[in-house]
Amino acid sequence: MTDDLLARHQAVLPSWMSLFYEEPLEIVHAQDRRITDSNGKTYLDFFAGVLTNSMGYDVAEIGDAVRKQLDTGVLHTSTLYLIRSQVELAERIAKLSGIPDAKVFFTSSGSEANDTALMLATQFRRSNQVLAMRNSYHGRSFGTVAITGNRGWSASALSPVKVSYVHGGYRYRSPFRDLSDSAYIDACVADLVDVLQIATAGDVACLIAEPIQGVGGFSVPPDGLFKAMKEVLDPAGILFVSDEVQTGWGRTGEHFWGIQAHDVVPDVMTFAKGLGNGLAIGGVVARGDVMDCFRAQSFSTFGGNPVSTAGATAVLDYISDHDVQANCAARGTQLLSGLRAAPNPIVGDVRGKGLMIGVELVEPGTTTPSVRAAARMLEETRARGLLIGKGGLHGNVLRLGPPMTLTEAEAQEGLDILVDSLAATGAALA
């Protein structure tokens, strides 16, 4: 990328739209799991447009579906008209959700999906009180910023809801971290009960949670946590919303939805990112009575348009036809095992499921978050031909979320680069 393009970006785009790398890159071509920048250098992609390019790049089956729709001349009609591909996709997602009498509303993004879920829950319960998880992230809209439990992504105290935060999603720095799984769950549930009694008026609308916290550094709570929490919520009529924007479509390897690891069916689920493989699509799937509680007139201009739903349907077909979920499990095991087998004094924690892997970096020999190590790792991996992400409450967690079609050889290639880069970074910071 030229300096001129960077200067133009800085001149006309918001200062809060951050860019990776000391010298930001411009992506001009992509194929399979590799991208090429404007200088002609090719990289193996382990971040997939923030887990959005779920099937990789230039996938024939998806491109063909989109081109077939484009050939009709109909790119858009709005939800004021019947859209066959929208109805068919909604039918599939409703069935896949496992939610009784499910209905689906399509949006253009995960932020909009989560905002819609908040609107439905508060309307259904006639309450503006919401529970959210510490260290969470749910989007950049006014409503979702208000329930994001990470000050780095939540810059305003103004809010359309009254939010209370509970423990559980982020274990590495939790006061309960040294407890067994069952004791950790008990402690988090006890905290939930306390919050309900102390910080709310009781008639809470919902608890919204990511099964694995994405921006929060791929933090993984013990399986069963949200089932135990829902056992507290259900008697009070409080809805449970599972934010599957990053965990859906089989990425965790174990299940199609991240929440299934907790043996519980939510009242509402939100989705986006990987469903479109780069096309703008998100949505909410909810119990019919919750979805239909909204009585005002409404529609979605771009949500579920013919092009995005045609592409998303092809993505679901590809996931099923190629057993992508099983591939996520196998490649995730390969990467997690390899990272854990290469200990390094700057690595405090290696965690994740499937192709959602977080590597928490610390100052050597401590548990102090190391932002400098994470920044150095992005540069080291880029120099070796690998793109990764970073996040976490302190900005010190490497986020690995490659396309779900990653091959065994590509996983090994990326693993080797990661191990070499960790060694170089550790030596530089020692």
Solvent accessible surface area in square Angstrom, and as a share of the most:
residue,aa,sasa,rsa
1,M,42,0.19
2,T,90,0.52
3,D,122,0.63
4,D,85,0.44
5,L,58,0.29
6,L,36,0.18
7,A,55,0.42
8,R,140,0.51
9,H,36,0.16
10,Q,124,0.55
11,A,83,0.64
12,V,120,0.69
13,L,73,0.36
14,P,48,0.30
15,S,117,0.76
16,W,193,0.68
17,M,86,0.38
18,S,103,0.67
19,L,82,0.41
20,F,74,0.31
21,Y,33,0.12
22,E,148,0.66
23,E,133,0.60
24,P,15,0.10
25,L,32,0.16
26,E,63,0.28
27,I,92,0.47
28,V,86,0.50
29,H,110,0.49
30,A,22,0.17
31,Q,74,0.33
32,D,62,0.32
33,R,35,0.13
34,R,82,0.30
35,I,1,0.00
36,T,27,0.16
37,D,4,0.02
38,S,49,0.32
39,N,116,0.60
40,G,55,0.53
41,K,81,0.34
42,T,68,0.40
43,Y,4,0.02
44,L,0,0.00
45,D,6,0.03
46,F,0,0.00
47,F,20,0.08
48,A,0,0.00
49,G,45,0.43
50,V,54,0.31
51,L,3,0.01
52,T,27,0.16
53,N,24,0.12
54,S,0,0.00
55,M,2,0.01
56,G,1,0.01
57,Y,35,0.13
58,D,102,0.53
59,V,20,0.11
60,A,63,0.49
61,E,87,0.39
62,I,12,0.06
63,G,20,0.20
64,D,78,0.40
65,A,26,0.20
66,V,26,0.15
67,R,128,0.47
68,K,154,0.65
69,Q,33,0.15
70,L,73,0.36
71,D,123,0.64
72,T,85,0.50
73,G,59,0.57
74,V,61,0.35
75,L,99,0.49
76,H,80,0.36
77,T,43,0.25
78,S,13,0.09
79,T,43,0.25
80,L,130,0.65
81,Y,145,0.55
82,L,170,0.85
83,I,10,0.05
84,R,192,0.70
85,S,25,0.16
86,Q,30,0.13
87,V,69,0.40
88,E,83,0.37
89,L,0,0.00
90,A,21,0.16
91,E,109,0.49
92,R,80,0.29
93,I,0,0.00
94,A,22,0.17
95,K,176,0.75
96,L,71,0.35
97,S,8,0.05
98,G,49,0.47
99,I,8,0.04
100,P,85,0.54
101,D,126,0.65
102,A,21,0.16
103,K,96,0.41
104,V,29,0.17
105,F,61,0.25
106,F,7,0.03
107,T,0,0.00
108,S,36,0.23
109,S,41,0.27
110,G,12,0.12
111,S,16,0.10
112,E,65,0.29
113,A,0,0.00
114,N,2,0.01
115,D,52,0.27
116,T,16,0.09
117,A,1,0.00
118,L,9,0.04
119,M,75,0.33
120,L,4,0.02
121,A,0,0.00
122,T,27,0.16
123,Q,56,0.25
124,F,67,0.28
125,R,55,0.20
126,R,180,0.66
127,S,13,0.09
128,N,82,0.42
129,Q,15,0.07
130,V,2,0.01
131,L,0,0.00
132,A,0,0.00
133,M,1,0.00
134,R,120,0.44
135,N,6,0.03
136,S,0,0.00
137,Y,42,0.16
138,H,4,0.02
139,G,3,0.03
140,R,165,0.60
141,S,22,0.14
142,F,120,0.50
143,G,6,0.06
144,T,0,0.00
145,V,27,0.15
146,A,8,0.06
147,I,0,0.00
148,T,3,0.02
149,G,17,0.16
150,N,6,0.03
151,R,215,0.78
152,G,72,0.69
153,W,129,0.45
154,S,20,0.13
155,A,108,0.83
156,S,49,0.31
157,A,105,0.82
158,L,134,0.66
159,S,46,0.30
160,P,67,0.42
161,V,17,0.10
162,K,107,0.45
163,V,38,0.22
164,S,13,0.08
165,Y,66,0.25
166,V,0,0.00
167,H,27,0.12
168,G,4,0.04
169,G,2,0.02
170,Y,24,0.09
171,R,57,0.21
172,Y,21,0.08
173,R,69,0.25
174,S,10,0.07
175,P,99,0.63
176,F,45,0.19
177,R,97,0.36
178,D,131,0.68
179,L,73,0.37
180,S,69,0.45
181,D,80,0.41
182,S,76,0.49
183,A,35,0.27
184,Y,0,0.00
185,I,24,0.12
186,D,96,0.50
187,A,23,0.18
188,C,0,0.00
189,V,26,0.15
190,A,54,0.42
191,D,26,0.14
192,L,0,0.00
193,V,52,0.30
194,D,70,0.36
195,V,20,0.12
196,L,25,0.12
197,Q,134,0.60
198,I,141,0.71
199,A,41,0.32
200,T,24,0.14
201,A,88,0.69
202,G,37,0.36
203,D,68,0.35
204,V,0,0.00
205,A,0,0.00
206,C,0,0.00
207,L,0,0.00
208,I,0,0.00
209,A,1,0.01
210,E,11,0.05
211,P,3,0.02
212,I,6,0.03
213,Q,1,0.00
214,G,0,0.00
215,V,11,0.06
216,G,1,0.01
217,G,0,0.00
218,F,0,0.00
219,S,1,0.01
220,V,32,0.18
221,P,4,0.02
222,P,9,0.06
223,D,73,0.38
224,G,21,0.20
225,L,0,0.00
226,F,1,0.00
227,K,79,0.34
228,A,23,0.17
229,M,1,0.00
230,K,22,0.09
231,E,109,0.49
232,V,37,0.22
233,L,0,0.00
234,D,75,0.39
235,P,114,0.72
236,A,47,0.36
237,G,35,0.33
238,I,3,0.01
239,L,4,0.02
240,F,1,0.00
241,V,0,0.00
242,S,0,0.00
243,D,7,0.03
244,E,0,0.00
245,V,15,0.09
246,Q,21,0.09
247,T,1,0.01
248,G,3,0.03
249,W,3,0.01
250,G,0,0.00
251,R,4,0.01
252,T,5,0.03
253,G,7,0.07
254,E,85,0.38
255,H,63,0.28
256,F,36,0.15
257,W,1,0.00
258,G,5,0.05
259,I,3,0.01
260,Q,73,0.33
261,A,19,0.15
262,H,5,0.02
263,D,105,0.54
264,V,21,0.12
265,V,74,0.42
266,P,5,0.03
267,D,12,0.06
268,V,0,0.00
269,M,1,0.00
270,T,0,0.00
271,F,0,0.00
272,A,3,0.02
273,K,50,0.21
274,G,6,0.05
275,L,0,0.00
276,G,0,0.00
277,N,23,0.12
278,G,50,0.48
279,L,48,0.24
280,A,68,0.53
281,I,4,0.02
282,G,0,0.00
283,G,0,0.00
284,V,0,0.00
285,V,0,0.00
286,A,0,0.00
287,R,63,0.23
288,G,10,0.09
289,D,77,0.40
290,V,0,0.00
291,M,25,0.11
292,D,61,0.32
293,C,19,0.11
294,F,59,0.25
295,R,197,0.72
296,A,64,0.50
297,Q,187,0.83
298,S,82,0.53
299,F,101,0.42
300,S,8,0.05
301,T,62,0.36
302,F,128,0.54
303,G,1,0.01
304,G,0,0.00
305,N,25,0.13
306,P,7,0.04
307,V,19,0.11
308,S,4,0.02
309,T,0,0.00
310,A,17,0.13
311,G,0,0.00
312,A,0,0.00
313,T,32,0.19
314,A,10,0.08
315,V,0,0.00
316,L,6,0.03
317,D,57,0.30
318,Y,35,0.13
319,I,9,0.05
320,S,80,0.52
321,D,112,0.58
322,H,94,0.42
323,D,90,0.47
324,V,3,0.02
325,Q,47,0.21
326,A,50,0.38
327,N,36,0.18
328,C,0,0.00
329,A,39,0.30
330,A,44,0.34
331,R,35,0.13
332,G,0,0.00
333,T,87,0.50
334,Q,37,0.17
335,L,0,0.00
336,L,18,0.09
337,S,62,0.40
338,G,18,0.17
339,L,8,0.04
340,R,136,0.50
341,A,81,0.63
342,A,30,0.23
343,P,121,0.76
344,N,26,0.13
345,P,87,0.54
346,I,0,0.00
347,V,33,0.19
348,G,30,0.29
349,D,39,0.20
350,V,19,0.11
351,R,21,0.08
352,G,14,0.13
353,K,33,0.14
354,G,8,0.07
355,L,0,0.00
356,M,0,0.00
357,I,0,0.00
358,G,0,0.00
359,V,1,0.01
360,E,0,0.00
361,L,0,0.00
362,V,3,0.02
363,E,40,0.18
364,P,42,0.26
365,G,74,0.71
366,T,65,0.38
367,T,79,0.46
368,T,74,0.43
369,P,36,0.22
370,S,0,0.00
371,V,83,0.47
372,R,122,0.45
373,A,0,0.00
374,A,0,0.00
375,A,49,0.38
376,R,99,0.36
377,M,0,0.00
378,L,4,0.02
379,E,47,0.21
380,E,22,0.10
381,T,0,0.00
382,R,33,0.12
383,A,72,0.56
384,R,93,0.34
385,G,12,0.11
386,L,0,0.00
387,L,14,0.07
388,I,2,0.01
389,G,0,0.00
390,K,63,0.27
391,G,11,0.11
392,G,6,0.06
393,L,77,0.38
394,H,76,0.34
395,G,20,0.19
396,N,1,0.01
397,V,1,0.01
398,L,0,0.00
399,R,9,0.03
400,L,0,0.00
401,G,0,0.00
402,P,0,0.00
403,P,0,0.00
404,M,2,0.01
405,T,22,0.13
406,L,0,0.00
407,T,54,0.31
408,E,111,0.50
409,A,78,0.60
410,E,18,0.08
411,A,0,0.00
412,Q,79,0.35
413,E,61,0.27
414,G,0,0.00
415,L,13,0.07
416,D,69,0.36
417,I,20,0.10
418,L,1,0.00
419,V,47,0.27
420,D,78,0.40
421,S,0,0.00
422,L,8,0.04
423,A,56,0.43
424,A,30,0.23
425,T,0,0.00
426,G,7,0.07
427,A,78,0.61
428,A,50,0.39
429,L,23,0.11
430,A,111,0.86
